[in-house]
Amino acid sequence: MTGAGGIFDLAWMAWTWQTGLFFIFIFGSIAAMGVWEYYSPGGDPRRGVFALETTRGDRLFITLLGSCFIFLAWLGFYGTPLWGGLVLSLIWAVFVFRLV
């Protein structure tokens, strides 16, 4: 059942330019990580402050997952705008890629 708009009718979703930008960023991050690994192999595991052996891809996943929870918590406690959640997520990303 595809509806009147065809198989790619996304009218049921609340797409905004911010939502689109978010998904472009996620896919771009994964693509950039793949290119980085292709041209500079060396994702050897390292042990960080959490005592986990992680590769670059693991750290990207931890960063994205943690950022998701940071934004959800920000929305729950403060609502919009999300600039504070963005700042915390960027701090989290630097922490993960440097120390985890």
C-alpha positions as CSV (number, residue, x, y, z in Angstrom):
1,M,0.0,0.0,0.0
2,T,1.8,3.1,-1.2
3,G,-0.9,5.8,-1.1
4,A,-1.5,8.6,-3.5
5,G,2.0,10.0,-3.4
6,G,3.8,6.8,-4.4
7,I,6.3,4.6,-2.6
8,F,8.5,7.5,-1.5
9,D,5.7,9.7,-0.1
10,L,7.1,11.0,3.2
11,A,4.3,13.4,4.0
12,W,3.4,11.4,7.1
13,M,6.8,12.4,8.6
14,A,7.5,15.8,10.1
15,W,10.6,16.5,8.0
16,T,12.2,19.8,8.4
17,W,15.5,21.2,7.1
18,Q,16.9,20.6,10.6
19,T,15.9,16.9,10.5
20,G,17.4,16.5,7.0
21,L,20.6,18.2,8.1
22,F,20.8,15.9,11.1
23,F,20.6,12.7,8.9
24,I,23.0,14.1,6.4
25,F,25.5,14.7,9.2
26,I,25.1,11.1,10.5
27,F,25.6,9.6,7.1
28,G,28.4,12.0,6.3
29,S,30.2,11.1,9.5
30,I,30.0,7.4,8.7
31,A,31.2,8.0,5.1
32,A,34.0,10.2,6.3
33,M,35.1,7.5,8.8
34,G,35.1,4.9,5.9
35,V,37.2,7.2,3.7
36,W,39.6,7.9,6.6
37,E,40.0,4.2,7.3
38,Y,40.6,3.5,3.6
39,Y,43.3,6.0,3.1
40,S,44.9,5.7,6.6
41,P,44.4,2.2,7.9
42,G,45.2,2.0,11.6
43,G,42.1,1.5,13.5
44,D,44.0,-0.7,15.9
45,P,42.2,-1.1,19.2
46,R,43.3,1.0,22.1
47,R,42.4,0.9,25.7
48,G,41.0,4.2,27.1
49,V,39.5,5.5,30.4
50,F,36.6,3.1,30.2
51,A,38.9,0.1,30.0
52,L,37.4,-0.9,26.7
53,E,39.4,-1.7,23.6
54,T,38.0,0.5,20.9
55,T,38.7,1.3,17.3
56,R,37.9,4.5,15.4
57,G,34.5,3.1,14.4
58,D,33.7,2.1,17.9
59,R,34.5,5.6,19.1
60,L,32.3,7.1,16.4
61,F,29.4,4.8,17.5
62,I,29.9,5.6,21.2
63,T,29.9,9.3,20.2
64,L,26.7,9.1,18.2
65,L,24.9,7.0,20.7
66,G,26.0,9.3,23.6
67,S,25.0,12.4,21.7
68,C,21.5,10.9,21.1
69,F,21.1,10.5,24.8
70,I,22.5,13.9,25.5
71,F,19.9,15.5,23.1
72,L,17.1,13.5,24.5
73,A,18.0,14.5,28.1
74,W,18.3,18.1,27.0
75,L,14.9,18.0,25.4
76,G,13.4,16.4,28.5
77,F,14.9,18.9,31.0
78,Y,15.1,22.1,29.0
79,G,13.2,21.8,25.8
80,T,14.2,23.9,22.8
81,P,16.5,25.5,21.7
82,L,19.0,22.7,21.5
83,W,22.2,24.7,21.5
84,G,23.2,23.5,25.0
85,G,22.7,19.9,23.9
86,L,24.9,20.6,20.9
87,V,27.7,22.0,23.0
88,L,27.6,19.1,25.4
89,S,27.6,16.6,22.5
90,L,30.6,18.3,20.9
91,I,32.4,18.1,24.3
92,W,31.4,14.4,24.5
93,A,32.8,13.8,21.0
94,V,36.2,15.3,21.9
95,F,36.3,13.3,25.1
96,V,35.5,10.0,23.4
97,F,37.9,10.4,20.5
98,R,40.7,11.6,22.8
99,L,40.4,9.4,25.9
100,V,38.2,6.4,25.2
